[in-house]
């Protein structure tokens, strides 16, 4: 095992682990003991990849963005996760975890969601697999992502608006964990990102690694080599980023740039730049970097993007940033909006606000003309049209 992958005990350097209430111990322990066996089982792999191909529409294209490449004088490829069924990378993980839950004999699925993409993906797969589905969503997010709430209802999921805290992703996660504590035997909690107690961060990263496996093959075809000079992705909890970089973690030829949400500015007090502002603490079962006050109270994050306003960060990303393996840039609301409109005008692709943060990197960093850059467009912009119009 090398430095950047998870250790036997569930740590990435000093980050990770499983800090959980006693009542969930056997659930999480059980998951930890079976997840690798199930994920590596040929029958699981066969079913998983058949669904990714025939249901999700993978592989997602690796698109050479000609006009953007001209503007920024380098070779820019976009990994089009926005073209997946349900409109983002979240479906990869939902299928993987729900197939796993079935094999563990679970009958009820719960999830948390912020922007609603993970909720929609989970509700979609539950409809496909005929499983009961309950999605917890902060009341603030329910209001700003109405379309996704309606989709989840139409798919047969029960959406529970959460009214504690500032009623966003963190609060939805708290409620989902509470539900799991009350129903440990029949319920499986699908976590939508590389956060939570071990083995979730590792499991989600492995499932999403289909993204970088495809990048390798696609680049080899297009450029005659299977690695880029730079990989760029946005990070909230970190699953689209983990999937984009997974196969390249130990290839130091490949530089990693991650974009986090600066909100109204890193020092404005209204930000979600967790890696820049965070200190070591424990959130939702893992030791990681999080935005907290002197006395350890979690600070409410803010971002124009509902998918990036999480006060913590996946432990894998905390470690990559701390060891210098990844470079993390904070992109504010204004820069993300500008990048979204630019991609739309130059390439005819309307990205999700989350992905727009990754696109914001091009204004902040200079690349060389022969640099090959792969940027993950993690989702499409349908859900953010109201924000764009405003």
N, C-alpha and C positions, 0 to 999 in steps of 0.2 A: 504494500500500500504506500502511496506517496503522500505528500503533505496536503494536497488539495482535496482529496476524497475523504469520506467520513471514516472515523476510526471504529473499531469494534464496539466501543462504548457509546458511539453516537456523537462524537465530537469532531469539529473542524477546528484544529488548533484549540484555543480556549473556549470556543463557542459551541453551543448545541446542547446535547443531553436531553433528559426527560424529567422535567420538574412537574409532577402531576399529583392531583389528589389521590389518596389511597384507593378510593372507590374505582378509579380508572386504571389502577396499576395492572390488574390481570388482563384487561382489554389491550392496553398498549404493549405489554410484555408479550402477549399472544401474537399480536400483529408483528412485533419485532422478530419473533421466532419463526414466523412463516413467510414473511413478505418476499424474501429473496428466493426461497424455494418455489413459491408460486410464480413470481415474475420470470424466473428462468426456466420454468416448465415448458417444454416444447408445445404442448397442447394449448397452454395459455397464450404463448407467443403467436401461435397459428391463428387463434381466434381474434386476438388483439390486432394483429396486422391485417387480417381479412376485413375487420371493421374499419380500420384506418383507411384502407384502400377503397372499399366499396361504399362506406357510409359517410366517412369524413371527406373523402376525395384526395387523399394523400397519394404520392408526395406533393407537397405544396410547391409551387414554382419558385425557382431562384431567378429573379428578373433583373437583367442589366438595365439600370436606370440611365439611359443615354443622356437625356438633357440635364439631369442632376449631375452626372459625371462631368459633363462639359462645364457646368457652372462652378463646381468645386475643384476642377482639375485633378481628378483621381478616378479610379474605377470603382463605381458604386453598384453593388448588387443588393436587391431587396429580397429577403426571405418572406414569402407572402403567406404568413399564417392567417392573414385577414380573409383568405379565400377558403378556409376550412368551413365545413358545415357549422352553423351557429356563429360564425364570424370572428373566431379568435383561436388562439392556441389552447384555450381551456378545455376543449372537447377531448384532446389527447389524454389528459389526466383523468377526466371524468370517466372515460371508457376504461382506462387501465384500472382505476381504483374500484369501480363498480363490478368489473369482472372478478377482481380479487375478493370483494365483499361477498359475492355469490359463492365463490369457492370456500369462503369461511363460514358459510351457512347463515349469513345475516339477511334479514328480510326487510329492514326499514333503513332508509338512507336519510341522513341529515347533512346540511351544508350551510356555510355562511357565504354571503356575497356582498361586494361593495358596489362596483359598477354594474353588477348583474350578469356579467358574462359567464362567470363560473356557475352562478345559479341557473342560468338558462342551459348551460352545457350539462349540468347534473340532472336537471329536470328532463332534458331531452333523452339522456341515456336511461333514466328511470322509466320513461314512457316506453322506450325501445325494449327494455328488459322486464317491463311489468312489475316495477317495485314501488312501494310507498316512498314519497319524497317530501321532506319538510325543509324549507329554506329560510334561514334567518337573515334579515336585512334591516339595517338601520333605517329609521323612519325618514331621516334626511335623504338617504339614498333612494328610498322607495319613491319619494317625491321627484327627485331629479332624474330618475331612470324609469319613468312610468312604463315605457314601451316594453322593457325587459320584464317588468312585473307582470304585465298582461300576457306576455309569451309564457312565462312560468305557469300562470294560472291555466292558460289554454292547454298546456302540456300535462296538466293534472297535478302539479305540485301545490302544496300549501305554502304560501309566503307569509311569514310572521314578521310584522314590523316591530322593530326594537326601539323602545323609547327611553332607554337609560343613556347616561353620558351625553356625548354630542350626537348620538344616534347615527353613527356611521359604522365602518367595517370592524373596528376594535370591539364595539359594543355587540355587534351581531355575532362575532366570534365568542365573546363571553357567554352569550345566551346559548349558542350551539353546544359549547362545552358543558353548560349546566344541563341541557337536555340529555347529553350523552351520559352524564353522571347518574341521571334518573332512570335511564333505559339501557344499561350497559350490555344486557345479554343479546337482544335482537337487533340492536342499532349499530350501524357503521357510519362513522363521521368522515365524509369526504372533505379533506382540507384542500383548498384551491390553489395553494402556493407552497413555496419551499419553506414554510414556517411550521411552528408547533413542535411537539415533543418528538424525539427520535422514535421510530424510523421515518416519520413523515417527510422531513426535508430531503432525505436521501431517496426515498421512494418516489416522490414527485419529480426530483431531478432525473432519476433513471427513466421514468415514463416519458418525460418531456425530451429526453436525449435523442428521440427520433428526429428532432429538428436538426441537430448538428450531424447526425449520421447522414441525413439527406444532403446537408450542405457539402459534406466531404465528397460524396458521389457526384453531385451536380457541378461543383467547382472543377473537379477532375475532368469532367466532360467539356466544360466551357473554357477553362484556362490551362488545362494540361497539368494542373497540380491541385492537390486536394486540401490546401489550406490557404486562408486569406492572410493578409498582413494585420488586419484589424477586424475584430468583431464588435458590433455596437448593439446594445439593447437597453430598454428601460428597466428600472427595478423599483418595485413597490414591496412585495414580499419576495419576488425574485424568480418565479417559475419560467417565464418565457426566456429570461436571461440565462438561467441555469441550463435550459434545454439547448440554447444557442451555443453555449460555450463548453458543454459537458465533454464532448469528444476531444477538445483542444486544451483542457485544463493543464496538462503537463507538457504541452508543446510550447516552449517559451518563444519560439519564432512568432507565434500568434499573440498580438497584443489585445487586451480586453478593455473596452471603454464602456462603462455603464452610466446611464443618466438617471438621476433621482430627481424628485419633484421639489423645487425650491419655493413653490407657492408664490407668495408676493415678495419673495426675496429671502435669502438664507437667514439674515439677521432681523427680519421684519417681525418675528414672533408669530407669523402665519406661514408655516412652511412644513414640508414633509421630508426635508433633507436629512434623513435618519443617520446616514453614515457620517456626514459632515458634523452633525450636531449631537449625535447620540453618545451615550456612555453605557458601560456594561451593566446589564440588568437582566431580569427574567420576565418574559412576557409569553403568555399562552403556551407554557410548558417548555420553553427553550431559553438558554442563556445566550444573549446576543446584544447587539447595540440597540438602544432605544432612547427615544426622546423623553427625558424625565426631569423633574425638578430636583433641587438639592436634596430634598428629603424622600426622593424615590417615587413621587406621584407621577403617573404617566401624563405627559403634556399632549394636549389634543393637536393632532397634525392638521394641516390644511393644504389642499391642492385643488386646482380647477378640475383635475381628473379624479373621478371617484375610485379608480382602481389603484391609485398611488398614495392615497392618504392613510397609510398605515404607520403607526408610531414606531414600529420595529422594522427589522429586516431579517431575511433568512440567514441562519448561522453560517451557511456556506459563503454567502456574500460578505458577511462581517469579516470572516477570515481572509477572503481574497483581497479585500480592501486593506485590511490591517497588515498583511504580508507584502502588499504592493503588487500582487499579481494582477489586480484590476485597478484601473484608474477611474475614479468616480467623479463625474461632473454634475453640478446642481443646475438644473434648467428651470427657469421660472415660468409662470403662466404665460406671460407675454411672449417669451421666446418659443414656447411650445406652440402657441396659436400661430405665430408667424411661420414656423416650420410646417405646420399642418396645411396652411393655405398655400405655401410654396410647393409642397409635394403635389397638391391637388392641381395647381396651375401647370406645373412642369411635366407631370407624369400621368395626370388623370386618375389619381388614386387618392381617395379621401381616407386618411388614417384615423384610428381611434386616438383620443387625446393622450392615452398612455404612450402609444408608439410615437406620437408627435414629440414627446420629450427626448426620445432617442435621436430623432431627426434634428433636434436643436443642437446636437453636438457639432454639426458641420460649421456653424457660425462661430464656434468657440475654439476649434482646433484646425491647424493646417496639416494637410496631407501632401505626400509627394505624388507626382503624376503617375508613377508606376505602382502606387499602393493599391492593393486590392482590398476593398472593404465590403464586408457583409453586414447589413443592418437588418434586424428582425422587425418586420411590421407585425406586431403581435395581434392586432385586431383592426376591424374596420370601423369607420366613423359613423355608421347609421345612428348608434345610440347617443352620439354627442352632437347631433345636428342642431338641437335647440341651443346648446352653448355656442356653437359656431355662428349660428344666425344672430344671437345676441352680440 
